[in-house]
Amino acid sequence: MSVRRNEYQESLFKKFAELGKSVAKSANENDANATLDHESWQAVSKEGIWRIAVPISHGGLGGTWTDVISALEGLSTTAEDLGFLVTTLGHLGSIKVLLDEGTPHQKARWLPRLLDGVIGVTAMTEKTGGSDLSKMQLSAYEKGGGYFLNGKKVHITNAPVAKFGMIAGRVPSLGKKKDITLFFVDLDGPNVKIGDTENNLGIRTSPTASIEFDEVPLNDENFIGRPGDGLRVLYDVISFERALYGAMAAGMIENHIMRSSKRVTERIAFGQPLSVNQYVQGRLTDMKMAAIVCRTLTYAAFEELETGAPTASILCSATKYFAGENLVMSAENMVQLFGHLGYGNNEISRMMRDALGMRIAGGTSDIQRINIFNNMLRLQTYDDALVEPAVSTIKVPEPMMS
């Protein structure tokens, strides 16, 4: 897969890079208020970012996920708001799940709302843990001929602003190790309670809260995929989102480079620009190499996802790992290059706070290492019970609209 954008992809990059500038303008205010930029969200939605890889038959543009990478990278280059971008990434994940696993009725019910920008969540984390899905307690119990959802999810991204979401839980009647199931549930019903917005260190513009379900009635349309098949679907979407983190990080690091380069060429110390110092040059070149690595890994990961390669999960985790670690390195270098100005309560320090969250969101850096190692063992021993299953192939969309 080529990392060079074609003419259409370049137009997507430029269009969403222009839109990202409006996100950046209100990022500090939205960070202070711990709220999503709804106005910019609607503007991005109106420009069709959610429709790019959706088949024409479902109201989309019939493009590819590689086209989406170009749009996301463009947005990330100028938005300067990691919370907004994390929300974007999660929204794309919800769309992919419905496209790949949804029935015609489920697609008709929820896909149009997602394409219009109505925000959904992906809720996995509970008090017992996040990445360890085996400890989930939220369950759908059979009663009176139907199922009812009970339990609580915590630290859920965008819970305060979402209208529906994909909820990971169990169907205990299926038996242990066979019961993990995904549900698509509306969150505005009387039996769903959204907790208070959490006061987080960073990524505050993607507000988080708990979601509590108390006897929420379910029907067939609420079950995504086959009951008990939730782990496979979850690992598919998790790998997809991990790959996208690379494009997001690459765009944000390029923004750091632009800001920092301007600073070090204009700042005069000891009679010369800061940029003549090799230590300064070293920081900037480290940042540039990091952006290249993150971007290249994203394309490599998507190529493996598309072909269903057995090493796809390894590459997706590697992409997420380098995205988190390199974004922190880049933000730290930017703070250092700005000196005291970088340490003030401003957009520079905010981007540093946000970057730290990149090591946690979507699975910590340590979890990525664990997944890589376990998959290395699987490939050597063929013991599929040890680790995540190989992710399934991305479905090929319909031809582009002419």
C-alpha positions as semicolon CSV with decimal commas, in nm:
position;residue;x (nm);y (nm);z (nm)
1;M;0,000;0,000;0,000
2;S;0,147;0,336;-0,105
3;V;0,183;0,606;0,161
4;R;0,162;0,871;-0,111
5;R;-0,180;1,035;-0,135
6;N;-0,358;1,035;-0,470
7;E;-0,533;1,345;-0,602
8;Y;-0,861;1,270;-0,426
9;Q;-0,688;1,190;-0,097
10;E;-0,485;1,510;-0,120
11;S;-0,808;1,707;-0,161
12;L;-0,948;1,536;0,150
13;F;-0,633;1,617;0,344
14;K;-0,650;1,985;0,250
15;K;-1,025;2,017;0,310
16;F;-1,015;1,875;0,659
17;A;-0,692;2,055;0,744
18;E;-0,879;2,378;0,672
19;L;-1,170;2,266;0,891
20;G;-0,928;2,179;1,170
21;K;-0,833;2,544;1,207
22;S;-1,179;2,623;1,347
23;V;-1,137;2,344;1,601
24;A;-0,808;2,494;1,720
25;K;-0,963;2,838;1,776
26;S;-1,188;2,718;2,059
27;A;-0,972;2,434;2,192
28;N;-0,846;2,620;2,501
29;E;-1,196;2,728;2,601
30;N;-1,340;2,381;2,548
31;D;-1,054;2,231;2,747
32;A;-1,130;2,463;3,038
33;N;-1,499;2,369;3,024
34;A;-1,434;1,998;2,959
35;T;-1,671;1,996;2,665
36;L;-1,669;1,882;2,304
37;D;-1,664;2,145;2,030
38;H;-2,016;2,076;1,901
39;E;-2,010;2,353;1,639
40;S;-1,693;2,220;1,476
41;W;-1,823;1,864;1,510
42;Q;-2,128;1,955;1,305
43;A;-1,910;2,132;1,048
44;V;-1,687;1,827;1,008
45;S;-1,993;1,602;0,986
46;K;-2,149;1,825;0,720
47;E;-1,836;1,791;0,507
48;G;-1,890;1,416;0,501
49;I;-1,595;1,269;0,689
50;W;-1,815;0,985;0,822
51;R;-1,943;0,899;0,475
52;I;-1,608;0,858;0,301
53;A;-1,569;0,480;0,341
54;V;-1,940;0,398;0,362
55;P;-2,095;0,225;0,059
56;I;-2,314;0,439;-0,163
57;S;-2,606;0,207;-0,092
58;H;-2,592;0,313;0,274
59;G;-2,568;0,686;0,211
60;G;-2,190;0,707;0,185
61;L;-1,938;0,812;-0,078
62;G;-1,812;0,464;-0,159
63;G;-1,449;0,538;-0,081
64;T;-1,186;0,347;0,114
65;W;-1,050;0,354;0,467
66;T;-0,724;0,477;0,316
67;D;-0,917;0,784;0,204
68;V;-1,032;0,825;0,564
69;I;-0,669;0,818;0,680
70;S;-0,598;1,120;0,458
71;A;-0,894;1,312;0,598
72;L;-0,803;1,227;0,958
73;E;-0,441;1,321;0,908
74;G;-0,540;1,655;0,759
75;L;-0,774;1,730;1,048
76;S;-0,507;1,626;1,300
77;T;-0,247;1,857;1,146
78;T;-0,438;2,173;1,238
79;A;-0,706;2,091;1,499
80;E;-0,474;2,111;1,805
81;D;-0,744;1,934;2,006
82;L;-0,670;1,570;2,085
83;G;-1,005;1,520;2,256
84;F;-1,188;1,619;1,939
85;L;-0,970;1,380;1,740
86;V;-1,020;1,090;1,982
87;T;-1,394;1,144;1,950
88;T;-1,355;1,135;1,571
89;L;-1,163;0,809;1,587
90;G;-1,420;0,641;1,811
91;H;-1,703;0,756;1,585
92;L;-1,532;0,595;1,286
93;G;-1,499;0,274;1,486
94;S;-1,874;0,265;1,554
95;I;-1,945;0,313;1,184
96;K;-1,711;0,028;1,091
97;V;-1,875;-0,210;1,339
98;L;-2,220;-0,142;1,196
99;L;-2,097;-0,181;0,839
100;D;-1,920;-0,509;0,912
101;E;-2,154;-0,669;1,165
102;G;-2,489;-0,493;1,155
103;T;-2,804;-0,643;1,011
104;P;-3,001;-0,443;0,753
105;H;-3,240;-0,331;1,029
106;Q;-2,954;-0,224;1,256
107;K;-2,788;-0,029;0,978
108;A;-3,118;0,141;0,896
109;R;-3,173;0,232;1,261
110;W;-2,833;0,367;1,365
111;L;-2,610;0,427;1,062
112;P;-2,793;0,737;0,932
113;R;-2,759;0,899;1,274
114;L;-2,388;0,824;1,289
115;L;-2,340;0,965;0,939
116;D;-2,520;1,283;1,044
117;G;-2,279;1,322;1,336
118;V;-2,495;1,201;1,624
119;I;-2,231;1,084;1,870
120;G;-2,203;0,725;1,984
121;V;-1,975;0,563;2,241
122;T;-1,784;0,239;2,271
123;A;-1,814;0,124;2,631
124;M;-1,585;-0,151;2,759
125;T;-1,418;-0,032;3,080
126;E;-1,556;-0,126;3,421
127;K;-1,422;-0,085;3,775
128;T;-1,268;-0,431;3,741
129;G;-1,050;-0,314;3,452
130;G;-1,034;-0,188;3,097
131;S;-0,812;-0,396;2,872
132;D;-0,885;-0,719;3,065
133;L;-1,221;-0,790;2,905
134;S;-1,255;-1,119;3,091
135;K;-1,341;-0,929;3,410
136;M;-1,649;-0,754;3,269
137;Q;-1,960;-0,782;3,487
138;L;-2,226;-0,595;3,288
139;S;-2,474;-0,857;3,168
140;A;-2,794;-0,919;2,977
141;Y;-3,021;-1,148;3,178
142;E;-3,315;-1,336;3,034
143;K;-3,644;-1,266;3,205
144;G;-4,003;-1,312;3,094
145;G;-3,912;-1,405;2,740
146;G;-3,680;-1,107;2,690
147;Y;-3,338;-0,976;2,788
148;F;-3,256;-0,690;3,025
149;L;-2,921;-0,515;3,053
150;N;-2,776;-0,445;3,398
151;G;-2,439;-0,309;3,509
152;K;-2,211;-0,009;3,500
153;K;-1,937;0,114;3,269
154;V;-1,682;0,371;3,389
155;H;-1,446;0,626;3,229
156;I;-1,640;0,611;2,903
157;T;-1,524;0,859;2,642
158;N;-1,804;1,095;2,532
159;A;-2,064;0,943;2,763
160;P;-2,190;1,293;2,859
161;V;-2,262;1,385;2,495
162;A;-2,353;1,051;2,333
163;K;-2,703;0,942;2,230
164;F;-2,632;0,571;2,182
165;G;-2,342;0,333;2,184
166;M;-2,180;-0,006;2,147
167;I;-2,172;-0,170;2,489
168;A;-1,957;-0,474;2,570
169;G;-2,108;-0,718;2,816
170;R;-2,210;-1,074;2,882
171;V;-2,500;-1,311;2,827
172;P;-2,443;-1,546;3,125
173;S;-2,686;-1,807;2,994
174;L;-2,436;-1,885;2,716
175;G;-2,183;-2,017;2,967
176;K;-1,842;-1,897;3,077
177;K;-1,589;-1,804;2,808
178;K;-1,871;-1,811;2,551
179;D;-2,081;-1,521;2,674
180;I;-1,910;-1,194;2,575
181;T;-2,152;-1,007;2,351
182;L;-2,186;-0,659;2,200
183;F;-2,499;-0,451;2,230
184;F;-2,604;-0,132;2,051
185;V;-2,817;0,064;2,297
186;D;-2,987;0,404;2,302
187;L;-2,864;0,607;2,601
188;D;-3,153;0,850;2,638
189;G;-3,395;0,604;2,797
190;P;-3,522;0,627;3,158
191;N;-3,325;0,320;3,271
192;V;-2,986;0,460;3,166
193;K;-2,799;0,696;3,397
194;I;-2,500;0,904;3,284
195;G;-2,261;1,005;3,562
196;D;-2,094;1,341;3,621
197;T;-1,825;1,454;3,378
198;E;-1,483;1,355;3,511
199;N;-1,218;1,619;3,584
200;N;-0,930;1,473;3,384
201;L;-0,575;1,600;3,337
202;G;-0,596;1,607;2,957
203;I;-0,809;1,514;2,655
204;R;-1,078;1,710;2,839
205;T;-1,262;1,802;2,519
206;S;-1,362;1,438;2,487
207;P;-1,560;1,429;2,815
208;T;-1,577;1,104;3,009
209;A;-1,830;0,968;3,257
210;S;-1,987;0,648;3,382
211;I;-2,293;0,483;3,225
212;E;-2,525;0,275;3,443
213;F;-2,785;0,037;3,302
214;D;-3,076;-0,071;3,520
215;E;-3,312;-0,325;3,366
216;V;-3,274;-0,179;3,016
217;P;-3,494;-0,391;2,784
218;L;-3,325;-0,542;2,478
219;N;-3,457;-0,687;2,154
220;D;-3,291;-0,856;1,860
221;E;-3,179;-0,524;1,711
222;N;-2,971;-0,450;2,022
223;F;-2,741;-0,750;1,968
224;I;-2,448;-0,679;1,734
225;G;-2,323;-0,996;1,569
226;R;-2,403;-1,333;1,718
227;P;-2,445;-1,355;2,097
228;G;-2,117;-1,481;2,238
229;D;-1,915;-1,353;1,941
230;G;-1,831;-1,022;2,105
231;L;-1,459;-1,079;2,154
232;R;-1,396;-1,125;1,783
233;V;-1,586;-0,809;1,694
234;L;-1,418;-0,613;1,973
235;Y;-1,069;-0,717;1,866
236;D;-1,151;-0,621;1,507
237;V;-1,260;-0,269;1,598
238;I;-0,982;-0,228;1,857
239;S;-0,720;-0,314;1,594
240;F;-0,885;-0,077;1,346
241;E;-0,877;0,211;1,594
242;R;-0,520;0,136;1,702
243;A;-0,410;0,170;1,340
244;L;-0,585;0,507;1,308
245;Y;-0,400;0,643;1,613
246;G;-0,087;0,650;1,398
247;A;-0,237;0,891;1,144
248;M;-0,372;1,106;1,424
249;A;-0,033;1,123;1,597
250;A;0,148;1,193;1,269
251;G;-0,076;1,492;1,202
252;M;-0,040;1,633;1,552
253;I;0,338;1,591;1,551
254;E;0,354;1,781;1,221
255;N;0,165;2,061;1,398
256;H;0,421;2,056;1,681
257;I;0,698;2,078;1,422
258;M;0,542;2,379;1,249
259;R;0,496;2,562;1,579
260;S;0,841;2,474;1,707
261;S;1,024;2,555;1,383
262;K;0,872;2,902;1,378
263;R;0,971;2,954;1,740
264;V;1,336;2,850;1,706
265;T;1,397;3,050;1,389
266;E;1,248;3,369;1,537
267;R;1,389;3,341;1,890
268;I;1,733;3,504;1,913
269;A;1,970;3,402;2,191
270;F;2,338;3,495;2,218
271;G;2,308;3,684;1,891
272;Q;2,175;3,399;1,678
273;P;1,854;3,201;1,622
274;L;1,797;2,898;1,842
275;S;1,776;2,690;1,525
276;V;2,153;2,701;1,469
277;N;2,211;2,486;1,779
278;Q;2,252;2,117;1,706
279;Y;2,064;2,019;2,021
280;V;1,765;2,215;1,892
281;Q;1,802;2,061;1,547
282;G;1,815;1,718;1,710
283;R;1,480;1,772;1,882
284;L;1,314;1,882;1,559
285;T;1,457;1,597;1,355
286;D;1,345;1,349;1,622
287;M;0,994;1,493;1,587
288;K;1,001;1,466;1,208
289;M;1,121;1,106;1,216
290;A;0,847;1,026;1,468
291;A;0,581;1,166;1,235
292;I;0,718;0,958;0,947
293;V;0,720;0,641;1,158
294;C;0,363;0,692;1,282
295;R;0,227;0,765;0,936
296;T;0,410;0,476;0,772
297;L;0,298;0,232;1,041
298;T;-0,064;0,335;0,989
299;Y;-0,052;0,247;0,620
300;A;0,134;-0,077;0,690
301;A;-0,120;-0,175;0,956
302;F;-0,413;-0,106;0,725
303;E;-0,254;-0,312;0,449
304;E;-0,236;-0,608;0,688
305;L;-0,594;-0,549;0,804
306;E;-0,717;-0,547;0,446
307;T;-0,542;-0,873;0,363
308;G;-0,626;-1,043;0,693
309;A;-0,257;-1,104;0,764
310;P;-0,186;-1,307;1,080
311;T;0,053;-1,034;1,198
312;A;-0,210;-0,757;1,168
313;S;-0,273;-0,739;1,543
314;I;0,100;-0,700;1,610
315;L;0,131;-0,416;1,361
316;C;-0,180;-0,238;1,492
317;S;-0,046;-0,252;1,849
318;A;0,295;-0,133;1,729
319;T;0,123;0,160;1,557
320;K;-0,068;0,253;1,872
321;Y;0,246;0,216;2,085
322;F;0,458;0,444;1,868
323;A;0,171;0,691;1,831
324;G;0,145;0,734;2,208
325;E;0,515;0,735;2,289
326;N;0,614;0,961;1,999
327;L;0,336;1,212;2,059
328;V;0,454;1,252;2,419
329;M;0,815;1,291;2,303
330;S;0,713;1,549;2,045
331;A;0,498;1,749;2,287
332;E;0,777;1,746;2,546
333;N;1,025;1,870;2,287
334;M;0,784;2,147;2,187
335;V;0,750;2,259;2,550
336;Q;1,130;2,259;2,585
337;L;1,181;2,459;2,266
338;F;0,932;2,722;2,377
339;G;1,100;2,753;2,717
340;H;0,898;2,935;2,981
341;L;0,625;3,012;2,725
342;G;0,575;2,640;2,681
343;Y;0,522;2,595;3,053
344;G;0,247;2,855;3,081
345;N;-0,122;2,776;3,100
346;N;-0,175;2,789;2,725
347;E;-0,219;2,573;2,417
348;I;0,140;2,443;2,434
349;S;0,105;2,298;2,783
350;R;-0,248;2,181;2,699
351;M;-0,115;1,977;2,409
352;M;0,143;1,829;2,647
353;R;-0,133;1,727;2,891
354;D;-0,334;1,580;2,607
355;A;-0,037;1,386;2,471
356;L;0,008;1,204;2,802
357;G;-0,341;1,063;2,759
358;M;-0,239;0,907;2,428
359;R;-0,034;0,654;2,624
360;I;-0,354;0,541;2,798
361;A;-0,647;0,587;2,557
362;G;-0,712;0,288;2,334
363;G;-0,502;0,060;2,555
364;T;-0,190;0,161;2,746
365;S;0,156;0,138;2,596
366;D;0,228;-0,158;2,822
367;I;-0,086;-0,337;2,698
368;Q;0,037;-0,289;2,341
369;R;0,364;-0,458;2,435
370;I;0,175;-0,746;2,598
371;N;-0,040;-0,796;2,289
372;I;0,264;-0,786;2,062
373;F;0,447;-1,043;2,274
374;N;0,147;-1,275;2,303
375;N;0,091;-1,264;1,929
376;M;0,458;-1,340;1,874
377;L;0,407;-1,653;2,084
378;R;0,093;-1,743;1,894
379;L;0,271;-1,721;1,561
380;Q;0,548;-1,942;1,694
381;T;0,333;-2,201;1,873
382;Y;-0,003;-2,170;1,690
383;D;-0,173;-2,170;2,028
384;D;-0,469;-1,943;1,950
385;A;-0,603;-1,976;2,304
386;L;-0,322;-1,762;2,441
387;V;-0,403;-1,436;2,271
388;E;-0,632;-1,218;2,069
389;P;-0,757;-1,386;1,752
390;A;-0,630;-1,260;1,420
391;V;-0,841;-0,969;1,305
392;S;-1,072;-1,023;1,011
393;T;-1,031;-0,864;0,673
394;I;-1,165;-0,513;0,616
395;K;-1,457;-0,537;0,378
396;V;-1,396;-0,382;0,035
397;P;-1,638;-0,092;-0,028
398;E;-1,837;-0,022;-0,340
399;P;-1,671;0,179;-0,620
400;M;-1,628;0,553;-0,575
401;M;-1,911;0,780;-0,678
402;S;-1,820;0,949;-1,004
